[in-house]
Amino acid sequence: MASADGRITAEEKEFAKKYFYTLYPESFAHVLFEEFEEAFASGINTDKILSSIDRRLNNDDKVFLLVKLIELMTTDEVHESERKVLDLISEKFGIPHDYTDFLLDLISGSHNDVLHNRSEYCKFLTISDDESDGDVFLPFTGLRLLVLNIGKSLIIVQIDKKNKVLINDKPIVPNFAFKIQKNSHIWIDNRYDISYQDLIYYFKNLQAPESSFYLEETNKDVEICQLRSDATMVLCEVEKCKIFLTPQKESKLYINGRYSDGRTIVNFADKIFWANYKINLRTLVFQSFFQISVETKLSIGNLRKFTIGNNLESTIGIDDELDKLWDCQD
């Protein structure tokens, strides 16, 4: 791709170096970058390489590779010759051209136009310090994260440059796509984390109707209840990816050590207590999602269709190792 227009720019070299050094140990990254420069100088057999990649990578990894190639293309002006190579690669991988067009528009622009028009090709959500604009609200000044769900994969791009963001212990480079592996955690400024499972929940709930439930004290525990009672402590409201807590009697609610007596937006990693009761929001909301959302969809009185499959859009998800996506519905 770097040689498609017959030259390699300093920006393309820098991108290749950044790519190798963010993925591999320094000594190995150095060797790979030298091989990259040698390959450009001597020329490469594109068909042979593409055939090898096509055999070795599953579909999600091919899409991620396409994302990285588009990032490389957009380090400088996109030439027609580069676009032809991109179309050739996507065709070899069996990826539709309109899918490739969507990824190119998403990565090459400021994100804004694409982000305000939900796509059939992939699902995405934004994590932001703007409660009214982002899908997920986190109070870190200037925070802007974009998370893509393509097939079975999650890909994250940090748009801002103000916050330190890591996947587990690996720093994220702004405006550089990273794949989020299963069981990984996204750390923001070393003190707030979003788990892989949190992101799965957010994507499942992105288009879900608003729901609410009550938390009440029962036998020295906190449980979900659909109706308000004398034991009710807190009303929990779920509006897509945002969660709000409102005390229902004299408040003993503390969020991250601060007293709260009104409607407050919260997230899974917040430390939430009602007096001496610790409220595990992650467990309770996940539980409510399957109690309320899924059971409602499957009930006799509600004839909405549901699906079982191995992609994040399925009502009931099956975690398998198959390359291709599948689902069935009733």
Buried (B, 14 or more C-beta within 10 A) or exposed (E): BBBBBEEBEEEBBEBBBBBBBBEBEEEEBBEBBEEBBEEBEEEEEBEEEBEEBEEEBBBBBBBBBBBBBBBBBBBBEBBEEBBEBBBBBBEBBEBEEEBBBBBBBBBBEEBEEBBEEEBEBBBBBBBBBEEEEBBBBBEBEEBBBBBBBBBBBBBBBBBBEEBEBBBEEEEBBBBBBBBBEEEBBBBBEEEBBBBBBBBBBBBBBBEBEEBBBBBBBEEEEBBBBEEEEEBBBBBBBBBBBBBBBBBBEEBBBBBEEEEBEEEBBBBBBBEBBBEEBEBEBBEBBBBBBEBBBBEEBEEEEEEEEBBBBBBBBBBEBEEEEEEEBEBEEE
